């Protein structure tokens, strides 16, 4: 099951599938990713399959292209999306998965807790973890905006390699998620205890699998911000799509 550092679970809309990919399937995905070019615009190397929409660092034109320039075709990873659809892990009605965003975490690289854009990105956020397991931070602010500084609940969960995490409903719209920059990773349920050190040789790949809406908003130059702290405001609760609350 899903390891949590405290008794916060269950969280409505948060579903975890350990070993969703077999070891061989996980290795096949890694080989596929490494056979394609990587973008190195920010601290993490990235790849975009299907769509290139990226919503945290506006100042990089290659991450916010006109139309869909620069996207890699979904075809090499389509079998992963097909496996997700066959498993019926979430409701994909009207919002088929059309983007895989790959983030590479080397050493103690992380990403600040954030919401995926409420207007531009569909109601399901799926994460496949590869190569290494890692903790994900979950923080519930008093208001579902990026600006709210009052955190009413916070925890960490451990995502094993080859696992699938689904965030929908309240888990998607009420909880920010991020990856800590901690240099030590205590591996749950190990005897004797195993603690991995995130040195330069430590690598984790994360596949964020989502539906990107064609009517997504376009940012102006004034909305640029540092990675993880950009200038959008969350939609009011009454405007959230079906399944948000």
C-alpha positions in Angstrom: 0.0 0.0 0.0 0.9 3.7 0.0 3.3 4.6 2.8 2.6 7.9 4.6 4.7 9.4 7.3 1.7 10.0 9.6 -2.1 9.2 9.8 -3.2 11.8 7.2 -4.4 9.1 4.8 -6.9 8.4 3.3 -7.3 11.5 1.2 -10.3 11.6 -1.1 -9.4 11.2 -4.7 -5.8 9.9 -4.0 -5.3 6.4 -5.3 -2.1 4.5 -5.4 -1.1 1.5 -7.5 2.3 -0.1 -6.5 4.0 -2.1 -9.3 1.7 -0.7 -11.9 4.5 -1.2 -14.4 6.6 -4.4 -14.2 10.3 -4.0 -13.7 10.8 -4.8 -17.4 8.2 -2.3 -18.5 9.8 0.4 -16.3 13.2 -0.3 -17.9 11.6 -0.1 -21.3 10.1 3.3 -20.6 13.5 4.6 -19.3 15.2 3.4 -22.5 12.6 5.1 -24.6 12.9 8.4 -22.8 16.7 8.3 -23.0 16.5 7.7 -26.7 14.8 11.1 -27.2 16.2 14.7 -26.7 15.9 16.4 -23.4 15.2 20.1 -22.7 17.5 21.8 -20.1 15.7 25.1 -19.7 15.3 24.8 -15.9 17.0 22.9 -13.1 15.3 19.7 -14.1 15.8 18.2 -17.6 12.4 17.6 -19.2 10.6 16.1 -22.1 7.1 16.9 -23.5 5.1 14.2 -25.3 1.9 15.2 -27.0 1.6 18.8 -25.7 4.2 21.3 -24.6 2.2 23.3 -22.1 4.2 24.1 -19.0 2.8 26.3 -16.3 5.5 27.4 -13.9 8.3 29.1 -15.8 6.9 31.5 -18.3 10.1 33.3 -19.3 11.4 30.3 -21.4 9.9 30.6 -24.8 10.6 26.9 -25.6 8.4 25.9 -22.7 5.5 28.1 -23.9 5.7 27.7 -27.7 3.1 29.1 -30.1 0.8 26.2 -31.0 2.4 22.9 -30.1 5.9 23.4 -31.5 8.6 21.2 -30.0 6.4 18.4 -28.7 7.6 14.8 -29.1 4.9 12.4 -30.4 2.9 10.4 -27.9 3.3 7.2 -29.9 6.4 5.8 -28.1 4.5 6.0 -24.8 1.0 5.3 -26.1 1.1 1.8 -24.7 1.5 3.2 -21.1 -1.6 5.4 -21.7 -3.5 2.4 -23.1 -2.6 0.4 -20.0 -3.8 3.1 -17.7 -7.1 3.3 -19.7 -7.6 -0.4 -19.6 -7.0 -0.5 -15.9 -9.8 2.0 -15.3 -7.9 3.8 -12.6 -9.8 7.1 -13.1 -12.6 8.7 -15.1 -11.3 9.7 -18.5 -14.7 10.6 -20.0 -14.4 13.7 -22.2 -10.8 14.3 -21.1 -8.5 11.6 -22.7 -4.8 11.7 -21.7 -2.9 13.7 -24.2 0.3 14.8 -22.5 3.2 13.1 -20.8 5.5 15.6 -19.1 8.8 13.9 -18.0 10.9 15.4 -15.2 14.3 14.1 -14.4 15.5 14.5 -10.8 19.2 14.2 -10.3 20.6 14.4 -6.8 18.6 16.6 -4.4 16.6 18.3 -7.1 13.0 19.0 -6.2 10.0 21.1 -7.0 8.0 23.4 -4.7 4.5 22.3 -3.7 2.0 23.5 -6.3 -1.4 23.0 -7.9 -1.5 22.0 -11.6 -3.3 24.7 -13.4 -7.1 24.4 -12.8 -8.2 25.8 -16.2 -5.6 24.4 -18.5 -5.2 20.9 -17.1 -7.9 18.3 -16.7 -9.4 16.9 -13.6 -7.0 13.9 -13.3 -3.2 14.1 -12.5 -1.4 10.8 -12.9 2.2 10.2 -11.8 4.4 7.2 -12.8 7.7 7.0 -10.9 10.7 5.4 -12.5 14.2 4.3 -11.5 14.0 5.3 -7.8 11.3 5.7 -5.2 10.9 9.2 -3.6 8.7 11.1 -1.2 6.0 13.5 -2.4 5.0 16.4 -0.2 1.3 17.1 0.1 0.1 20.4 1.6 -3.5 21.5 2.0 -3.8 25.3 2.2 -6.8 27.0 3.8 -7.7 28.3 0.3 -7.0 26.5 -3.0 -4.8 29.2 -4.5 -1.0 29.5 -5.0 -1.0 32.6 -2.9 -2.5 31.2 0.3 0.3 30.8 3.0 -1.9 29.1 5.7 -1.3 25.4 5.5 -4.0 23.4 7.4 -2.5 19.9 6.8 0.8 18.6 5.5 2.3 15.2 5.0 4.6 13.1 2.8 3.9 9.9 0.9 6.4 7.5 -0.6 6.1 6.7 -4.4 7.9 3.5 -5.3 9.6 2.9 -8.6 7.1 1.7 -11.3 4.1 2.9 -9.2 1.2 4.9 -10.4 -0.4 7.7 -8.3 -3.8 9.2 -9.3 -4.9 12.6 -8.0 -8.5 13.5 -8.7 -11.3 15.4 -6.9 -10.2 16.9 -3.6 -6.7 15.4 -3.9 -6.2 17.2 -7.2 -7.9 20.5 -6.3 -7.4 21.0 -2.6 -3.8 19.6 -2.0 -0.6 21.0 -3.4 2.0 18.4 -4.4 5.8 18.7 -4.7 9.1 16.9 -4.4 11.4 17.8 -1.5 15.1 18.6 -1.9 16.1 16.4 1.0 19.5 14.7 0.5 18.6 11.5 2.4 15.7 9.2 1.5 14.7 6.6 4.2 13.2 3.7 2.3 10.0 2.5 4.1 9.6 -1.1 5.4 13.3 -2.0 5.1 15.1 -4.1 7.7 17.8 -3.1 8.5 16.8 0.4 7.6 17.9 1.6 4.2 18.7 5.3 3.6 19.6 6.4 0.1 21.8 9.4 -0.4 20.8 11.7 -3.2 24.2 12.4 -4.6 25.1 13.2 -8.2 24.5 9.5 -9.2 20.9 9.4 -7.8 18.3 9.6 -10.5 14.5 9.5 -10.6 12.2 10.0 -13.5 8.6 11.2 -13.1 5.9 10.9 -15.8 3.1 13.5 -15.2 0.3 12.2 -17.4 -2.6 14.6 -18.0 -5.2 16.0 -20.3 -4.2 19.5 -21.6 -7.2 21.5 -22.7 -7.0 23.1 -26.1 -8.7 26.3 -24.7 -5.9 26.7 -22.2 -5.0 30.2 -21.2 -1.9 31.9 -22.6 0.3 33.8 -20.2 1.6 37.3 -20.7 5.2 38.4 -20.0 4.0 40.0 -16.7 3.0 36.6 -15.4 6.6 35.2 -15.4 7.9 34.0 -12.1 10.5 31.7 -10.6 10.0 28.0 -11.0 7.2 26.9 -8.7 5.9 30.4 -8.0 4.1 31.8 -11.0 1.4 34.3 -11.5 -1.9 32.5 -11.9 -4.8 32.5 -9.5 -7.0 29.5 -8.9 -10.5 29.4 -10.2 -13.2 30.1 -7.6 -14.7 26.9 -6.1 -18.0 27.3 -8.1 -16.0 27.4 -11.4 -14.1 24.1 -10.8 -14.9 21.3 -13.2 -17.0 18.3 -12.4 -15.2 16.1 -9.9 -13.3 18.9 -8.3 -15.1 18.9 -5.0 
